[in-house]
Amino acid sequence: MHNLNNKVVIVTGAGKGIGYETAKVFYNYGAKIAVISRNGDDLSRLKDELGASEDSFYQMQGDVSEERSVNAFVDNVHKKFQGIDCLINNAGMRFRKKFLDISYSEWQSVMNVNLGSAMLMSKAVIPHMVKHGGGRIINMASIV
């Protein structure tokens, strides 16, 4: 029932928390995993924990709120795995301070990561999904 052998799943924000655990679940059900996070060391730790091989795991340190980074990541995933079956938009950020103490530039950073990245990632993967007959996009949000 949960056989995802050879399905290609992208997980954003996979360096910690929900994204980290989500990537583990999909990998353990047989999916090939592509992960992106600002912290490459966290992604390497995930790969080591899974005991993942190069042919079933792709990682990139990058900022999902930057279009160039997103496009490079998605292009590399598609080249490596010859398809993309599922995108999990999980990346998110927040500032641990009172609302009145948050600057507009900090607010923009939050919006760019929490909302903008979902648009950029979706826009980048949809042409690949359409070309290969479909796929799934899952948008996640959490406030801890």
C-alpha positions in Angstrom: 0.0 0.0 0.0 2.8 2.4 0.8 5.2 1.3 -2.0 6.8 4.4 -3.5 9.6 2.6 -5.2 11.4 4.8 -7.8 9.0 7.8 -7.2 10.9 11.1 -7.0 10.0 13.2 -4.1 11.3 16.8 -3.4 11.1 18.0 0.2 12.0 21.7 0.9 13.1 22.7 4.4 14.4 19.1 4.9 17.2 20.1 7.2 15.2 20.1 10.4 11.9 19.3 12.0 8.9 18.3 9.9 10.8 18.4 6.6 13.6 16.2 8.0 11.1 13.6 9.2 9.0 13.8 6.1 12.0 13.0 3.9 12.8 10.0 6.1 9.3 8.6 5.8 9.2 8.9 2.0 12.7 7.5 1.7 11.8 4.5 3.9 8.8 3.8 1.6 11.1 3.5 -1.3 11.1 7.0 -2.9 14.1 8.7 -4.3 14.6 11.9 -2.3 15.7 15.3 -3.3 16.1 17.7 -0.4 17.0 21.4 -0.1 17.8 23.5 3.0 19.9 26.5 3.9 22.1 24.2 6.0 24.0 21.6 4.0 25.4 19.9 7.2 21.8 19.1 8.2 21.2 17.5 4.8 24.4 15.5 5.1 23.3 14.3 8.5 19.9 13.2 7.0 21.7 11.3 4.2 24.0 9.6 6.7 21.1 8.7 9.0 19.2 7.1 6.2 22.3 5.3 4.8 21.2 6.7 1.5 23.1 6.0 -1.7 24.0 8.6 -4.4 21.4 7.0 -6.8 18.5 7.5 -4.4 19.3 10.8 -2.7 20.1 14.3 -3.9 20.8 17.3 -1.7 21.5 20.9 -2.3 22.2 23.7 0.1 20.2 26.7 -1.1 17.6 29.4 -0.5 14.1 28.4 -1.7 13.1 32.1 -1.7 15.6 32.8 -4.6 14.3 31.9 -8.0 17.8 31.1 -9.4 18.5 28.7 -6.6 15.1 27.0 -7.0 15.5 26.6 -10.7 19.0 25.2 -10.4 17.8 22.7 -7.8 14.8 21.5 -9.8 16.8 21.2 -13.0 19.5 19.1 -11.2 16.8 16.9 -9.6 15.2 16.3 -13.0 18.5 15.6 -14.7 19.6 13.1 -11.9 16.3 11.2 -11.6 14.6 11.8 -15.0 11.4 12.9 -13.4 9.6 14.5 -10.4 6.6 12.8 -8.9 5.9 14.8 -5.8 6.9 18.2 -4.4 6.4 18.8 -0.7 6.6 22.6 0.0 7.6 22.5 3.7 10.2 25.3 4.0 9.3 27.9 6.6 10.8 30.5 8.9 9.9 32.9 11.6 11.4 35.4 13.9 11.3 34.8 17.6 10.3 38.3 18.6 7.3 40.4 19.3 5.4 41.4 16.2 6.0 45.1 16.8 9.8 44.4 16.9 9.8 42.8 13.5 11.2 45.0 10.7 9.5 45.2 7.3 12.6 43.6 5.8 12.3 40.6 8.3 8.6 40.4 7.4 9.4 40.2 3.7 11.9 37.4 4.4 9.3 35.4 6.2 6.8 35.9 3.3 9.4 35.1 0.7 10.3 31.8 2.4 6.9 30.8 3.7 4.8 31.7 0.6 7.1 32.8 -2.2 9.1 29.5 -2.1 5.9 27.5 -2.6 5.1 29.5 -5.7 8.7 29.3 -7.1 9.0 25.6 -6.4 5.6 24.8 -7.9 6.3 26.9 -11.0 9.6 25.1 -11.5 8.3 21.5 -11.1 4.9 21.7 -12.8 6.4 21.6 -16.4 8.3 18.4 -15.5 5.2 16.9 -13.9 3.0 17.7 -16.9 5.6 16.3 -19.3 5.7 13.0 -17.4 1.9 12.7 -17.0 1.3 14.3 -13.6 2.4 14.5 -10.1 1.5 15.8 -6.6 2.2 19.0 -4.8 1.7 19.1 -1.1 1.9 22.5 0.7 2.6 22.3 4.4 2.5 25.0 7.1 3.2 24.9 10.8 3.5 27.2 13.7 5.7 25.0 15.8 
